Amino acid sequence: MSLHIPKEDKEALYGVIDIHVHVADISVPAYDEVKLAEDARAANYGGLYIMANAQDNSQHLHTIRKLVPGIGLWGGPILNLYSGGLNPFAVEAGLIFGAKEVKFSNFHTRHQFKFLPGRPSTRVHKPRVFEKAPKVTQERAITILDEDGKLVPEVYEILDLIAEADIIVGTGHLSLKEIYVLVEEARKTGVKKILVTHPHFDVTRVPIEDQVKLAGMGAVMEICFEQCQPYRGEYGFPPTDPAKMDETIRKVGVDKCVMATDVGELHVPHPIETMRTFIRTMKFFDITDQQIDVMTKDNPARLLGVD
């Protein structure tokens, strides 16, 4: 695919780090890492944080970096059942290969199971492998809380590893109650980088007053433009009004927000085109170039611990 980037947008994209991209993903056909890395390099991006729902991709990204030098590429585990769920050993393995974020489950949380009855995510993503995958029952679905509403022991082990490595903990598709407990306990264990995963997504929607509270507790809001895409109606989810994202930026504060895309599938706009549209849309809401740079470049770089 040949991307056309208008001259007036090239400067805005220079140095961008998209901290949430899905590539070579399990749920639907998607771009491969090499092609997207080449496209990002051609657009003078600073880098990509690549999500892989079924595996920790931090190991094989070493190879992708050699194939496509000159662009930052990072990954890490998502604690779905594919990785053993709340599995400290999966986290440990990721850290050996330089994982930059540990994200709690998205596909397999008990919260998502209740929100989307049946197999989690089959309404969100057109299934490719789910027909052969074990059915996720409510008993097998993941929650980070015990019956008393406290974190289960494995989560403390995971948070200790994250704190020691000084990397990001992502909230995934946890419930709002779980997010509050996780953020509070993460800070107590010394975790400094907490990312609330796409708070405008239907499954994980966080009301604006809670976004403000969580930001006050030390969390950063990950604002993803995928939620504004018109095709989402095909999955039973109406697109989010970009005004909601403008509201988050203004009420939570630029220093506590990152702008990302959450795309990479072949049936949706290209991640770089999505980011370009996101930036233009926020400018329509009078978010300044400087503020956009903070949310697309400075804040992602700080969270990833890169220059």
Helices and strands as residue ranges (DSSP letters): H 7-13, E 17-22, H 33-42, E 47-51, H 61-67, E 72-74, E 78-79, G 81-83, H 88-96, E 101-104, H 110-115, G 130-132, H 153-165, E 168-170, H 176-188, E 193-196, H 208-216, E 219-224, G 225-228, G 230-235, H 242-252, G 254-256, E 257-260, H 271-284, H 289-293, I 294-298, H 299-304
